[in-house]
Amino acid sequence: MVEPGAGRGEGISPSDGTGRAPGNWAARHDLLLFFALAYLLSWALWPMVILNPTSSPLVPFGPLIAAVVVSLLAGGPGELWALLRQLTRWRVHPIWYVVALVGPCVVAGVAGALAVATGASMQRSGAYTDLGAVGFTFLSTMIIVGLFEEVGWRGFALPRLQRRLDAIWAALVLGVLWALWHLPELFSDPTRQRPPLQFIVWVLALSVIFTWLYNSTNGSLPIVIICHAAIDTVGRYLLPEFSNGGYQVVWWFMVGIYVVIAIIVVLVAGPKRLVTKIGSGSDDVRHARQG
């Protein structure tokens, strides 16, 4: 892993594996190009909602395509390979898989229990007992949400932000831009399943947590993708169990728990680097240094 400079966060250098410092215009403006292209591609269908209100207002693969295009423009095939190679960093301590996969289930269970304990009514449809459907939802979400988004947000943007900012500020800046990227869903989604205020606070907390996971595993995109998919999957099965006021209540409990977790992460891992080391991690460090 690249050692951070004074007052800078830890992360994977955007020129890892290329053997040269960024020099062309695209490389000097890579973040601006990435966010502009990610928004442009993902928001392209938003105007079509006027004609078809039931259509999806957000194209999910915008961040992935933007990251690939800007990597090629900024550094050629070497830069693109350095980006995509993060998808192969699956050899991390097993505890990170437990955190990424089981952690969201625990949070959802606690949020649901607290909502019921405070008087929210739960439908108990039993949809979450269909393990085949849950498994299919999780695997499809890993691709449609996890892969399409995280290669761009954490794989491309986060390391570059951490070259300029401490990890906590990089996480929050990315969190704001990540939340704003969801505006079409917040304003035009016919299901109205994302309360705007709760959703934005939730995304900021998740950005801190995902930054911590990414940095602590030396840039393992599989861990972040698994965690992102697990969070979305359990939310898809938990939230519809509540209706009316109960829906708002369970959302606030879920947001509150993730905010508390994010605060604990910052206090324990440190705001400058957001890193928790488990085991020797020698192999991971070597792979990170190679790109």
ChimeraX commands (.cxc) that place a marker at each C-alpha (Angstrom):
marker #1 position 0.00,0.00,0.00 radius 0.5
marker #1 position 1.20,3.47,-0.79 radius 0.5
marker #1 position 2.33,5.31,2.31 radius 0.5
marker #1 position 0.36,8.52,2.82 radius 0.5
marker #1 position 2.12,11.82,2.92 radius 0.5
marker #1 position 1.82,14.25,5.78 radius 0.5
marker #1 position -1.84,14.93,6.40 radius 0.5
marker #1 position -2.99,12.60,3.66 radius 0.5
marker #1 position -5.03,9.41,3.74 radius 0.5
marker #1 position -3.98,5.92,2.83 radius 0.5
marker #1 position -5.02,4.35,-0.44 radius 0.5
marker #1 position -3.95,2.78,-3.68 radius 0.5
marker #1 position -2.17,5.15,-6.03 radius 0.5
marker #1 position -4.09,5.77,-9.27 radius 0.5
marker #1 position -0.92,5.25,-11.25 radius 0.5
marker #1 position -0.09,1.90,-9.62 radius 0.5
marker #1 position 1.14,-0.51,-12.22 radius 0.5
marker #1 position 1.72,2.09,-14.91 radius 0.5
marker #1 position 5.26,2.98,-13.90 radius 0.5
marker #1 position 4.86,6.69,-14.58 radius 0.5
marker #1 position 3.37,9.80,-13.08 radius 0.5
marker #1 position 0.15,11.16,-14.59 radius 0.5
marker #1 position 0.99,13.74,-17.24 radius 0.5
marker #1 position -1.73,14.25,-19.85 radius 0.5
marker #1 position -4.80,16.46,-19.50 radius 0.5
marker #1 position -7.10,13.57,-18.70 radius 0.5
marker #1 position -4.77,12.36,-15.95 radius 0.5
marker #1 position -4.61,15.82,-14.36 radius 0.5
marker #1 position -8.41,16.11,-14.41 radius 0.5
marker #1 position -9.27,12.44,-13.87 radius 0.5
marker #1 position -11.67,12.97,-10.98 radius 0.5
marker #1 position -13.58,15.74,-12.73 radius 0.5
marker #1 position -13.87,13.65,-15.87 radius 0.5
marker #1 position -14.93,10.58,-13.92 radius 0.5
marker #1 position -17.72,12.24,-11.95 radius 0.5
marker #1 position -18.99,14.18,-14.97 radius 0.5
marker #1 position -19.13,11.04,-17.11 radius 0.5
marker #1 position -20.61,8.88,-14.34 radius 0.5
marker #1 position -23.41,11.39,-13.78 radius 0.5
marker #1 position -23.99,11.90,-17.50 radius 0.5
marker #1 position -24.26,8.20,-18.28 radius 0.5
marker #1 position -26.35,7.32,-15.23 radius 0.5
marker #1 position -28.75,10.26,-15.57 radius 0.5
marker #1 position -29.25,9.84,-19.33 radius 0.5
marker #1 position -32.64,8.14,-18.90 radius 0.5
marker #1 position -33.95,10.49,-16.21 radius 0.5
marker #1 position -35.85,12.71,-18.69 radius 0.5
marker #1 position -37.59,9.59,-20.06 radius 0.5
marker #1 position -39.41,9.20,-16.73 radius 0.5
marker #1 position -41.66,12.05,-17.86 radius 0.5
marker #1 position -42.89,9.82,-20.68 radius 0.5
marker #1 position -42.88,6.59,-18.68 radius 0.5
marker #1 position -43.19,7.17,-14.92 radius 0.5
marker #1 position -42.70,3.47,-14.17 radius 0.5
marker #1 position -39.25,3.32,-15.80 radius 0.5
marker #1 position -36.01,3.42,-13.85 radius 0.5
marker #1 position -34.58,6.95,-13.70 radius 0.5
marker #1 position -30.99,5.83,-13.02 radius 0.5
marker #1 position -28.62,3.76,-15.16 radius 0.5
marker #1 position -26.51,1.79,-12.64 radius 0.5
marker #1 position -23.41,1.09,-14.76 radius 0.5
marker #1 position -22.42,4.74,-15.24 radius 0.5
marker #1 position -19.62,4.68,-12.61 radius 0.5
marker #1 position -18.12,1.49,-14.05 radius 0.5
marker #1 position -18.01,2.78,-17.63 radius 0.5
marker #1 position -16.74,6.17,-16.48 radius 0.5
marker #1 position -13.91,4.55,-14.51 radius 0.5
marker #1 position -12.89,2.38,-17.47 radius 0.5
marker #1 position -12.98,5.24,-19.98 radius 0.5
marker #1 position -11.10,7.73,-17.81 radius 0.5
marker #1 position -8.49,5.12,-16.84 radius 0.5
marker #1 position -7.77,4.49,-20.52 radius 0.5
marker #1 position -7.64,8.20,-21.30 radius 0.5
marker #1 position -5.43,9.00,-18.31 radius 0.5
marker #1 position -2.97,6.12,-18.44 radius 0.5
marker #1 position -3.80,3.66,-21.16 radius 0.5
marker #1 position -4.08,-0.12,-20.71 radius 0.5
marker #1 position -1.72,-0.10,-17.71 radius 0.5
marker #1 position -3.98,2.24,-15.76 radius 0.5
marker #1 position -7.05,0.21,-16.69 radius 0.5
marker #1 position -5.36,-3.00,-15.57 radius 0.5
marker #1 position -4.40,-1.38,-12.25 radius 0.5
marker #1 position -8.07,-0.50,-11.77 radius 0.5
marker #1 position -9.50,-3.89,-12.67 radius 0.5
marker #1 position -6.81,-5.81,-10.79 radius 0.5
marker #1 position -8.44,-4.64,-7.57 radius 0.5
marker #1 position -11.25,-7.07,-8.37 radius 0.5
marker #1 position -8.79,-9.94,-7.86 radius 0.5
marker #1 position -7.84,-8.95,-4.32 radius 0.5
marker #1 position -9.96,-11.55,-2.61 radius 0.5
marker #1 position -7.19,-13.08,-0.49 radius 0.5
marker #1 position -7.83,-11.19,2.72 radius 0.5
marker #1 position -8.34,-12.28,6.33 radius 0.5
marker #1 position -11.60,-14.30,6.63 radius 0.5
marker #1 position -12.92,-11.90,9.27 radius 0.5
marker #1 position -13.45,-9.28,6.56 radius 0.5
marker #1 position -15.83,-11.62,4.74 radius 0.5
marker #1 position -17.74,-12.10,7.98 radius 0.5
marker #1 position -17.91,-8.34,8.51 radius 0.5
marker #1 position -19.01,-7.70,4.92 radius 0.5
marker #1 position -21.61,-10.46,4.69 radius 0.5
marker #1 position -22.92,-11.04,8.22 radius 0.5
marker #1 position -22.60,-7.48,9.53 radius 0.5
marker #1 position -25.44,-6.06,7.38 radius 0.5
marker #1 position -27.73,-8.93,8.43 radius 0.5
marker #1 position -27.10,-8.16,12.09 radius 0.5
marker #1 position -27.73,-4.45,11.56 radius 0.5
marker #1 position -31.01,-5.18,9.74 radius 0.5
marker #1 position -32.14,-7.55,12.48 radius 0.5
marker #1 position -31.39,-5.04,15.23 radius 0.5
marker #1 position -33.08,-2.20,13.30 radius 0.5
marker #1 position -36.19,-4.31,12.73 radius 0.5
marker #1 position -36.33,-5.44,16.37 radius 0.5
marker #1 position -35.98,-1.85,17.63 radius 0.5
marker #1 position -38.72,-0.67,15.27 radius 0.5
marker #1 position -41.10,-3.36,16.50 radius 0.5
marker #1 position -40.15,-2.66,20.14 radius 0.5
marker #1 position -41.12,1.00,19.69 radius 0.5
marker #1 position -44.55,0.13,18.31 radius 0.5
marker #1 position -44.03,-0.18,14.55 radius 0.5
marker #1 position -46.21,-2.86,13.00 radius 0.5
marker #1 position -44.51,-5.58,10.96 radius 0.5
marker #1 position -46.34,-7.46,8.22 radius 0.5
marker #1 position -44.28,-10.66,8.56 radius 0.5
marker #1 position -44.83,-11.67,4.94 radius 0.5
marker #1 position -42.15,-14.33,5.22 radius 0.5
marker #1 position -40.53,-13.34,1.91 radius 0.5
marker #1 position -37.12,-13.47,3.59 radius 0.5
marker #1 position -37.60,-17.17,4.32 radius 0.5
marker #1 position -37.30,-18.02,0.61 radius 0.5
marker #1 position -33.57,-18.60,0.69 radius 0.5
marker #1 position -33.38,-19.27,-3.04 radius 0.5
marker #1 position -34.91,-15.90,-3.84 radius 0.5
marker #1 position -32.70,-14.17,-1.28 radius 0.5
marker #1 position -29.62,-15.82,-2.75 radius 0.5
marker #1 position -30.57,-14.82,-6.30 radius 0.5
marker #1 position -31.23,-11.24,-5.16 radius 0.5
marker #1 position -27.84,-11.09,-3.46 radius 0.5
marker #1 position -25.92,-12.44,-6.47 radius 0.5
marker #1 position -27.70,-10.17,-8.95 radius 0.5
marker #1 position -27.18,-7.20,-6.65 radius 0.5
marker #1 position -23.46,-7.95,-6.51 radius 0.5
marker #1 position -23.35,-7.28,-10.25 radius 0.5
marker #1 position -26.03,-4.65,-10.86 radius 0.5
marker #1 position -25.17,-2.58,-7.80 radius 0.5
marker #1 position -21.87,-3.78,-6.33 radius 0.5
marker #1 position -19.78,-4.27,-9.46 radius 0.5
marker #1 position -21.34,-1.48,-11.53 radius 0.5
marker #1 position -20.89,1.09,-8.76 radius 0.5
marker #1 position -17.89,0.07,-6.68 radius 0.5
marker #1 position -15.32,-0.18,-9.46 radius 0.5
marker #1 position -15.99,3.52,-9.96 radius 0.5
marker #1 position -16.64,4.87,-6.45 radius 0.5
marker #1 position -14.12,2.90,-4.40 radius 0.5
marker #1 position -11.88,1.44,-7.11 radius 0.5
marker #1 position -11.30,4.64,-9.09 radius 0.5
marker #1 position -12.40,7.74,-7.16 radius 0.5
marker #1 position -11.49,6.89,-3.57 radius 0.5
marker #1 position -7.73,6.27,-4.07 radius 0.5
marker #1 position -7.41,9.53,-5.98 radius 0.5
marker #1 position -9.30,11.49,-3.33 radius 0.5
marker #1 position -7.07,9.97,-0.66 radius 0.5
marker #1 position -3.98,11.29,-2.44 radius 0.5
marker #1 position -5.33,14.78,-1.73 radius 0.5
marker #1 position -7.25,14.37,1.53 radius 0.5
marker #1 position -7.22,12.46,4.79 radius 0.5
marker #1 position -9.26,9.28,4.57 radius 0.5
marker #1 position -12.24,10.62,6.54 radius 0.5
marker #1 position -12.57,13.69,4.31 radius 0.5
marker #1 position -12.11,11.61,1.18 radius 0.5
marker #1 position -14.89,9.31,2.40 radius 0.5
marker #1 position -17.24,12.20,3.15 radius 0.5
marker #1 position -16.57,14.02,-0.13 radius 0.5
marker #1 position -17.17,10.80,-2.03 radius 0.5
marker #1 position -20.24,10.14,0.10 radius 0.5
marker #1 position -21.78,13.48,-0.88 radius 0.5
marker #1 position -21.11,12.87,-4.58 radius 0.5
marker #1 position -22.36,9.29,-4.29 radius 0.5
marker #1 position -25.56,10.47,-2.59 radius 0.5
marker #1 position -26.16,13.19,-5.20 radius 0.5
marker #1 position -25.71,10.58,-7.94 radius 0.5
marker #1 position -28.90,8.95,-6.57 radius 0.5
marker #1 position -31.01,12.10,-7.09 radius 0.5
marker #1 position -33.04,10.57,-9.94 radius 0.5
marker #1 position -34.10,7.74,-7.62 radius 0.5
marker #1 position -34.84,10.09,-4.74 radius 0.5
marker #1 position -37.10,12.36,-6.78 radius 0.5
marker #1 position -38.47,10.21,-9.63 radius 0.5
marker #1 position -38.55,6.62,-8.36 radius 0.5
marker #1 position -42.24,5.59,-8.47 radius 0.5
marker #1 position -41.76,3.23,-5.50 radius 0.5
marker #1 position -40.69,6.07,-3.16 radius 0.5
marker #1 position -38.65,3.52,-1.24 radius 0.5
marker #1 position -35.84,5.93,-0.28 radius 0.5
marker #1 position -36.76,8.70,2.19 radius 0.5
marker #1 position -34.37,11.48,1.02 radius 0.5
marker #1 position -33.08,12.69,4.41 radius 0.5
marker #1 position -32.52,9.23,5.86 radius 0.5
marker #1 position -31.01,8.02,2.60 radius 0.5
marker #1 position -28.44,10.82,2.34 radius 0.5
marker #1 position -27.28,10.40,5.96 radius 0.5
marker #1 position -27.14,6.64,5.44 radius 0.5
marker #1 position -24.99,6.97,2.30 radius 0.5
marker #1 position -22.52,9.26,4.12 radius 0.5
marker #1 position -22.17,6.69,6.92 radius 0.5
marker #1 position -21.76,3.85,4.41 radius 0.5
marker #1 position -19.08,5.81,2.55 radius 0.5
marker #1 position -17.02,5.98,5.75 radius 0.5
marker #1 position -17.55,2.28,6.43 radius 0.5
marker #1 position -16.74,1.24,2.85 radius 0.5
marker #1 position -13.59,3.40,2.91 radius 0.5
marker #1 position -12.53,1.62,6.10 radius 0.5
marker #1 position -13.17,-1.79,4.51 radius 0.5
marker #1 position -11.29,-0.82,1.36 radius 0.5
marker #1 position -8.27,0.60,3.18 radius 0.5
marker #1 position -8.12,-2.17,5.78 radius 0.5
marker #1 position -8.04,-4.84,3.07 radius 0.5
marker #1 position -5.49,-2.98,0.95 radius 0.5
marker #1 position -7.94,-2.15,-1.81 radius 0.5
marker #1 position -10.07,-5.32,-1.96 radius 0.5
marker #1 position -13.04,-4.49,-4.18 radius 0.5
marker #1 position -14.63,-7.94,-3.64 radius 0.5
marker #1 position -15.05,-7.16,0.07 radius 0.5
marker #1 position -16.69,-3.79,-0.64 radius 0.5
marker #1 position -18.90,-5.29,-3.36 radius 0.5
marker #1 position -20.05,-8.09,-1.05 radius 0.5
marker #1 position -20.85,-5.64,1.75 radius 0.5
marker #1 position -22.72,-3.28,-0.59 radius 0.5
marker #1 position -24.75,-6.14,-2.04 radius 0.5
marker #1 position -25.50,-7.58,1.41 radius 0.5
marker #1 position -26.73,-4.21,2.70 radius 0.5
marker #1 position -29.02,-3.68,-0.30 radius 0.5
marker #1 position -30.31,-7.26,-0.18 radius 0.5
marker #1 position -31.29,-7.27,3.50 radius 0.5
marker #1 position -32.83,-3.83,3.06 radius 0.5
marker #1 position -34.92,-5.08,0.16 radius 0.5
marker #1 position -36.40,-7.80,2.36 radius 0.5
marker #1 position -36.59,-5.89,5.66 radius 0.5
marker #1 position -38.01,-2.50,4.70 radius 0.5
marker #1 position -41.15,-3.70,2.85 radius 0.5
marker #1 position -42.18,-5.53,6.03 radius 0.5
marker #1 position -43.04,-2.12,7.50 radius 0.5
marker #1 position -45.59,0.36,6.17 radius 0.5
marker #1 position -46.72,3.93,6.80 radius 0.5
marker #1 position -45.08,5.37,9.93 radius 0.5
marker #1 position -43.31,2.11,10.67 radius 0.5
marker #1 position -41.41,2.39,7.39 radius 0.5
marker #1 position -39.95,5.73,8.46 radius 0.5
marker #1 position -39.14,4.38,11.92 radius 0.5
marker #1 position -37.20,1.34,10.71 radius 0.5
marker #1 position -35.33,3.54,8.24 radius 0.5
marker #1 position -34.25,5.88,11.06 radius 0.5
marker #1 position -33.12,2.98,13.23 radius 0.5
marker #1 position -31.12,1.52,10.34 radius 0.5
marker #1 position -29.53,4.90,9.59 radius 0.5
marker #1 position -28.77,5.49,13.26 radius 0.5
marker #1 position -27.02,2.15,13.65 radius 0.5
marker #1 position -24.84,2.76,10.60 radius 0.5
marker #1 position -23.97,6.26,11.81 radius 0.5
marker #1 position -22.90,4.82,15.17 radius 0.5
marker #1 position -20.80,2.18,13.38 radius 0.5
marker #1 position -19.18,4.85,11.21 radius 0.5
marker #1 position -18.31,6.93,14.29 radius 0.5
marker #1 position -16.80,3.89,16.01 radius 0.5
marker #1 position -14.79,3.11,12.87 radius 0.5
marker #1 position -13.36,6.64,12.81 radius 0.5
marker #1 position -12.49,6.54,16.52 radius 0.5
marker #1 position -10.86,3.09,16.36 radius 0.5
marker #1 position -9.22,3.17,12.91 radius 0.5
marker #1 position -8.24,6.86,12.99 radius 0.5
marker #1 position -9.62,9.60,10.72 radius 0.5
marker #1 position -6.37,10.09,8.80 radius 0.5
marker #1 position -6.07,6.56,7.44 radius 0.5
marker #1 position -9.22,4.60,8.40 radius 0.5
marker #1 position -7.25,1.37,8.60 radius 0.5
marker #1 position -7.59,-1.62,10.91 radius 0.5
marker #1 position -4.89,-4.23,10.49 radius 0.5
marker #1 position -5.75,-7.88,11.19 radius 0.5
marker #1 position -2.96,-10.43,10.94 radius 0.5
marker #1 position 0.34,-9.79,9.21 radius 0.5
marker #1 position -1.28,-8.92,5.87 radius 0.5
marker #1 position 2.12,-9.32,4.16 radius 0.5
marker #1 position 0.63,-10.77,0.98 radius 0.5
marker #1 position -1.99,-8.03,0.77 radius 0.5
marker #1 position 0.57,-5.30,1.29 radius 0.5
marker #1 position 2.76,-6.77,-1.44 radius 0.5
marker #1 position -0.18,-6.98,-3.85 radius 0.5
marker #1 position -1.24,-3.41,-3.04 radius 0.5
marker #1 position 2.24,-2.08,-3.77 radius 0.5
marker #1 position 2.16,-3.87,-7.11 radius 0.5
marker #1 position -1.16,-2.20,-7.98 radius 0.5
marker link #1:1,2 radius 0.2
marker link #1:2,3 radius 0.2
marker link #1:3,4 radius 0.2
marker link #1:4,5 radius 0.2
marker link #1:5,6 radius 0.2
marker link #1:6,7 radius 0.2
marker link #1:7,8 radius 0.2
marker link #1:8,9 radius 0.2
marker link #1:9,10 radius 0.2
marker link #1:10,11 radius 0.2
marker link #1:11,12 radius 0.2
marker link #1:12,13 radius 0.2
marker link #1:13,14 radius 0.2
marker link #1:14,15 radius 0.2
marker link #1:15,16 radius 0.2
marker link #1:16,17 radius 0.2
marker link #1:17,18 radius 0.2
marker link #1:18,19 radius 0.2
marker link #1:19,20 radius 0.2
marker link #1:20,21 radius 0.2
marker link #1:21,22 radius 0.2
marker link #1:22,23 radius 0.2
marker link #1:23,24 radius 0.2
marker link #1:24,25 radius 0.2
marker link #1:25,26 radius 0.2
marker link #1:26,27 radius 0.2
marker link #1:27,28 radius 0.2
marker link #1:28,29 radius 0.2
marker link #1:29,30 radius 0.2
marker link #1:30,31 radius 0.2
marker link #1:31,32 radius 0.2
marker link #1:32,33 radius 0.2
marker link #1:33,34 radius 0.2
marker link #1:34,35 radius 0.2
marker link #1:35,36 radius 0.2
marker link #1:36,37 radius 0.2
marker link #1:37,38 radius 0.2
marker link #1:38,39 radius 0.2
marker link #1:39,40 radius 0.2
marker link #1:40,41 radius 0.2
marker link #1:41,42 radius 0.2
marker link #1:42,43 radius 0.2
marker link #1:43,44 radius 0.2
marker link #1:44,45 radius 0.2
marker link #1:45,46 radius 0.2
marker link #1:46,47 radius 0.2
marker link #1:47,48 radius 0.2
marker link #1:48,49 radius 0.2
marker link #1:49,50 radius 0.2
marker link #1:50,51 radius 0.2
marker link #1:51,52 radius 0.2
marker link #1:52,53 radius 0.2
marker link #1:53,54 radius 0.2
marker link #1:54,55 radius 0.2
marker link #1:55,56 radius 0.2
marker link #1:56,57 radius 0.2
marker link #1:57,58 radius 0.2
marker link #1:58,59 radius 0.2
marker link #1:59,60 radius 0.2
marker link #1:60,61 radius 0.2
marker link #1:61,62 radius 0.2
marker link #1:62,63 radius 0.2
marker link #1:63,64 radius 0.2
marker link #1:64,65 radius 0.2
marker link #1:65,66 radius 0.2
marker link #1:66,67 radius 0.2
marker link #1:67,68 radius 0.2
marker link #1:68,69 radius 0.2
marker link #1:69,70 radius 0.2
marker link #1:70,71 radius 0.2
marker link #1:71,72 radius 0.2
marker link #1:72,73 radius 0.2
marker link #1:73,74 radius 0.2
marker link #1:74,75 radius 0.2
marker link #1:75,76 radius 0.2
marker link #1:76,77 radius 0.2
marker link #1:77,78 radius 0.2
marker link #1:78,79 radius 0.2
marker link #1:79,80 radius 0.2
marker link #1:80,81 radius 0.2
marker link #1:81,82 radius 0.2
marker link #1:82,83 radius 0.2
marker link #1:83,84 radius 0.2
marker link #1:84,85 radius 0.2
marker link #1:85,86 radius 0.2
marker link #1:86,87 radius 0.2
marker link #1:87,88 radius 0.2
marker link #1:88,89 radius 0.2
marker link #1:89,90 radius 0.2
marker link #1:90,91 radius 0.2
marker link #1:91,92 radius 0.2
marker link #1:92,93 radius 0.2
marker link #1:93,94 radius 0.2
marker link #1:94,95 radius 0.2
marker link #1:95,96 radius 0.2
marker link #1:96,97 radius 0.2
marker link #1:97,98 radius 0.2
marker link #1:98,99 radius 0.2
marker link #1:99,100 radius 0.2
marker link #1:100,101 radius 0.2
marker link #1:101,102 radius 0.2
marker link #1:102,103 radius 0.2
marker link #1:103,104 radius 0.2
marker link #1:104,105 radius 0.2
marker link #1:105,106 radius 0.2
marker link #1:106,107 radius 0.2
marker link #1:107,108 radius 0.2
marker link #1:108,109 radius 0.2
marker link #1:109,110 radius 0.2
marker link #1:110,111 radius 0.2
marker link #1:111,112 radius 0.2
marker link #1:112,113 radius 0.2
marker link #1:113,114 radius 0.2
marker link #1:114,115 radius 0.2
marker link #1:115,116 radius 0.2
marker link #1:116,117 radius 0.2
marker link #1:117,118 radius 0.2
marker link #1:118,119 radius 0.2
marker link #1:119,120 radius 0.2
marker link #1:120,121 radius 0.2
marker link #1:121,122 radius 0.2
marker link #1:122,123 radius 0.2
marker link #1:123,124 radius 0.2
marker link #1:124,125 radius 0.2
marker link #1:125,126 radius 0.2
marker link #1:126,127 radius 0.2
marker link #1:127,128 radius 0.2
marker link #1:128,129 radius 0.2
marker link #1:129,130 radius 0.2
marker link #1:130,131 radius 0.2
marker link #1:131,132 radius 0.2
marker link #1:132,133 radius 0.2
marker link #1:133,134 radius 0.2
marker link #1:134,135 radius 0.2
marker link #1:135,136 radius 0.2
marker link #1:136,137 radius 0.2
marker link #1:137,138 radius 0.2
marker link #1:138,139 radius 0.2
marker link #1:139,140 radius 0.2
marker link #1:140,141 radius 0.2
marker link #1:141,142 radius 0.2
marker link #1:142,143 radius 0.2
marker link #1:143,144 radius 0.2
marker link #1:144,145 radius 0.2
marker link #1:145,146 radius 0.2
marker link #1:146,147 radius 0.2
marker link #1:147,148 radius 0.2
marker link #1:148,149 radius 0.2
marker link #1:149,150 radius 0.2
marker link #1:150,151 radius 0.2
marker link #1:151,152 radius 0.2
marker link #1:152,153 radius 0.2
marker link #1:153,154 radius 0.2
marker link #1:154,155 radius 0.2
marker link #1:155,156 radius 0.2
marker link #1:156,157 radius 0.2
marker link #1:157,158 radius 0.2
marker link #1:158,159 radius 0.2
marker link #1:159,160 radius 0.2
marker link #1:160,161 radius 0.2
marker link #1:161,162 radius 0.2
marker link #1:162,163 radius 0.2
marker link #1:163,164 radius 0.2
marker link #1:164,165 radius 0.2
marker link #1:165,166 radius 0.2
marker link #1:166,167 radius 0.2
marker link #1:167,168 radius 0.2
marker link #1:168,169 radius 0.2
marker link #1:169,170 radius 0.2
marker link #1:170,171 radius 0.2
marker link #1:171,172 radius 0.2
marker link #1:172,173 radius 0.2
marker link #1:173,174 radius 0.2
marker link #1:174,175 radius 0.2
marker link #1:175,176 radius 0.2
marker link #1:176,177 radius 0.2
marker link #1:177,178 radius 0.2
marker link #1:178,179 radius 0.2
marker link #1:179,180 radius 0.2
marker link #1:180,181 radius 0.2
marker link #1:181,182 radius 0.2
marker link #1:182,183 radius 0.2
marker link #1:183,184 radius 0.2
marker link #1:184,185 radius 0.2
marker link #1:185,186 radius 0.2
marker link #1:186,187 radius 0.2
marker link #1:187,188 radius 0.2
marker link #1:188,189 radius 0.2
marker link #1:189,190 radius 0.2
marker link #1:190,191 radius 0.2
marker link #1:191,192 radius 0.2
marker link #1:192,193 radius 0.2
marker link #1:193,194 radius 0.2
marker link #1:194,195 radius 0.2
marker link #1:195,196 radius 0.2
marker link #1:196,197 radius 0.2
marker link #1:197,198 radius 0.2
marker link #1:198,199 radius 0.2
marker link #1:199,200 radius 0.2
marker link #1:200,201 radius 0.2
marker link #1:201,202 radius 0.2
marker link #1:202,203 radius 0.2
marker link #1:203,204 radius 0.2
marker link #1:204,205 radius 0.2
marker link #1:205,206 radius 0.2
marker link #1:206,207 radius 0.2
marker link #1:207,208 radius 0.2
marker link #1:208,209 radius 0.2
marker link #1:209,210 radius 0.2
marker link #1:210,211 radius 0.2
marker link #1:211,212 radius 0.2
marker link #1:212,213 radius 0.2
marker link #1:213,214 radius 0.2
marker link #1:214,215 radius 0.2
marker link #1:215,216 radius 0.2
marker link #1:216,217 radius 0.2
marker link #1:217,218 radius 0.2
marker link #1:218,219 radius 0.2
marker link #1:219,220 radius 0.2
marker link #1:220,221 radius 0.2
marker link #1:221,222 radius 0.2
marker link #1:222,223 radius 0.2
marker link #1:223,224 radius 0.2
marker link #1:224,225 radius 0.2
marker link #1:225,226 radius 0.2
marker link #1:226,227 radius 0.2
marker link #1:227,228 radius 0.2
marker link #1:228,229 radius 0.2
marker link #1:229,230 radius 0.2
marker link #1:230,231 radius 0.2
marker link #1:231,232 radius 0.2
marker link #1:232,233 radius 0.2
marker link #1:233,234 radius 0.2
marker link #1:234,235 radius 0.2
marker link #1:235,236 radius 0.2
marker link #1:236,237 radius 0.2
marker link #1:237,238 radius 0.2
marker link #1:238,239 radius 0.2
marker link #1:239,240 radius 0.2
marker link #1:240,241 radius 0.2
marker link #1:241,242 radius 0.2
marker link #1:242,243 radius 0.2
marker link #1:243,244 radius 0.2
marker link #1:244,245 radius 0.2
marker link #1:245,246 radius 0.2
marker link #1:246,247 radius 0.2
marker link #1:247,248 radius 0.2
marker link #1:248,249 radius 0.2
marker link #1:249,250 radius 0.2
marker link #1:250,251 radius 0.2
marker link #1:251,252 radius 0.2
marker link #1:252,253 radius 0.2
marker link #1:253,254 radius 0.2
marker link #1:254,255 radius 0.2
marker link #1:255,256 radius 0.2
marker link #1:256,257 radius 0.2
marker link #1:257,258 radius 0.2
marker link #1:258,259 radius 0.2
marker link #1:259,260 radius 0.2
marker link #1:260,261 radius 0.2
marker link #1:261,262 radius 0.2
marker link #1:262,263 radius 0.2
marker link #1:263,264 radius 0.2
marker link #1:264,265 radius 0.2
marker link #1:265,266 radius 0.2
marker link #1:266,267 radius 0.2
marker link #1:267,268 radius 0.2
marker link #1:268,269 radius 0.2
marker link #1:269,270 radius 0.2
marker link #1:270,271 radius 0.2
marker link #1:271,272 radius 0.2
marker link #1:272,273 radius 0.2
marker link #1:273,274 radius 0.2
marker link #1:274,275 radius 0.2
marker link #1:275,276 radius 0.2
marker link #1:276,277 radius 0.2
marker link #1:277,278 radius 0.2
marker link #1:278,279 radius 0.2
marker link #1:279,280 radius 0.2
marker link #1:280,281 radius 0.2
marker link #1:281,282 radius 0.2
marker link #1:282,283 radius 0.2
marker link #1:283,284 radius 0.2
marker link #1:284,285 radius 0.2
marker link #1:285,286 radius 0.2
marker link #1:286,287 radius 0.2
marker link #1:287,288 radius 0.2
marker link #1:288,289 radius 0.2
marker link #1:289,290 radius 0.2
marker link #1:290,291 radius 0.2
view
